[in-house]
Amino acid sequence: MYTFLNDSFVPDDKAFLHVSDLSIQRGYGIFDFFRVMDSYPLFIEDYLERLYVSAKEMHLKVPYEPEQLKALIFELIQKNNIPMSAIKVILTGGYSPDGYQLADKANLIMVQKPMNFPAAGFPTEGIKIITHEYLRDKPHVKTINYVVGIWIQNKVLEQKAADVLYHYKGEVSEFPRCNFFMVRKDNTVVTPGENILEGVTRKHVLRLAAKKYKIEIGSVTLNDIVQAKEAFLTSTSKRIVPITQMDETIIGDGKPGKVSKDLYNDLVRLESAERLKGT
Ligand SMILES: Cc1ncc(COP(=O)(O)O)c(C=O)c1O
C-alpha cells in the first residue's frame, strides 16, 4: 500500500511527518475525504473544489494545481488497486519554526484505505441522536479539528445513540461528520444554511430534492425538529441515514420516512451514473 507524501509515493509504513508539524503541535490543518467505487473517485471535482477553498481559508497552499492533484489521485488509485475504498487528502500547517507560526510550506498527505460501502438499500431502522450545544470553529472549512465530536463519543454511547447533533442556542447546525435534514409535514425538505460545512452529499441531496419537493435552506431549530415528519443525516460514508429519535423525542411516526427513502434511492442512482464516468 502506498501513501502520497508531498512529492512521492511511499510505502504506507514509511509515511511519517516530523513532530514540528503544526497539525501535531496545534491541530492546524485541513482535509477532504471521498469514496472510490470500482477504482473511480466519486464526485472528485466537488471534493477537490472544497479542498482548495478550505486551504485558502486557512492560509495554506496546496502544492499542486487541481489537475495535477487529480492526476496524482488517479495514480494512487492505480498503484494501490483497492477498487472499493476511500481517500483522505490532508494538508497540514507544515513544519513550524516555533510550533506556532505557519510554515512556508504545507505538508500534503494522501492516504487510501479499503472501505465497506454503506450497506445496500435504505435502512429499515432509524437512529437515535442526542443534542449538544456547540458551534464549530470555522464551520465552513473542513479542518482536522474534531475535538468535541471525539470527546463526546462516550456520552453518545452511554445514551445508546448513534450520533450527536450540534446546536447553538437552539439553532441547529450539523453533526460532527454529517449534515442534517428534516422534512416538514407538507413534505418540504429543509436543511440548515449557516454554521455548517457544505457537505458534498448535502449538495447532491438538495439538487435531487429540488426536482420533486419544495426545498428550504435556512434556520432550523430544535423545536422545528420536534414538529417534523422525518429527519435524516447525510455524509460521504453514510449516504442518507434516517433519524427517528432525538434525545427523548420520537420524530414523526418513529419509522424511517418515505421522502428520506425516495432521496436515498435517487442518490444511489446518481452515484451509479457518476461511476460510469470512469468507464
Ligand atoms: C463537519 C462536517 N459536516 C458535514 C460533513 C458531510 O460532508 P460530506 O457529505 O461531504 O461527506 C462532514 C464530513 O466529514 C463534516 O466533517
PDBQT file of the ligand as one rigid body, heavy atoms in Angstrom, charges set to zero:
ROOT
HETATM    1  C1  LIG A 301     -18.391  18.864   9.912  1.00  0.00    +0.000 C 
HETATM    2  C2  LIG A 301     -18.909  18.057   8.765  1.00  0.00    +0.000 A 
HETATM    3  N1  LIG A 301     -20.139  18.310   8.277  1.00  0.00    +0.000 NA
HETATM    4  C3  LIG A 301     -20.645  17.598   7.252  1.00  0.00    +0.000 A 
HETATM    5  C4  LIG A 301     -19.937  16.574   6.657  1.00  0.00    +0.000 A 
HETATM    6  C5  LIG A 301     -20.525  15.810   5.496  1.00  0.00    +0.000 C 
HETATM    7  O1  LIG A 301     -19.922  16.189   4.279  1.00  0.00    +0.000 OA
HETATM    8  P1  LIG A 301     -19.823  15.222   3.021  1.00  0.00    +0.000 P 
HETATM    9  O2  LIG A 301     -21.209  14.937   2.556  1.00  0.00    +0.000 OA
HETATM   10  O3  LIG A 301     -19.035  15.993   2.018  1.00  0.00    +0.000 OA
HETATM   11  O4  LIG A 301     -19.132  13.977   3.476  1.00  0.00    +0.000 OA
HETATM   12  C6  LIG A 301     -18.646  16.284   7.120  1.00  0.00    +0.000 A 
HETATM   13  C7  LIG A 301     -17.861  15.220   6.503  1.00  0.00    +0.000 C 
HETATM   14  O5  LIG A 301     -16.937  14.688   7.076  1.00  0.00    +0.000 OA
HETATM   15  C8  LIG A 301     -18.115  17.042   8.192  1.00  0.00    +0.000 A 
HETATM   16  O6  LIG A 301     -16.889  16.808   8.666  1.00  0.00    +0.000 OA
ENDROOT
TORSDOF 0
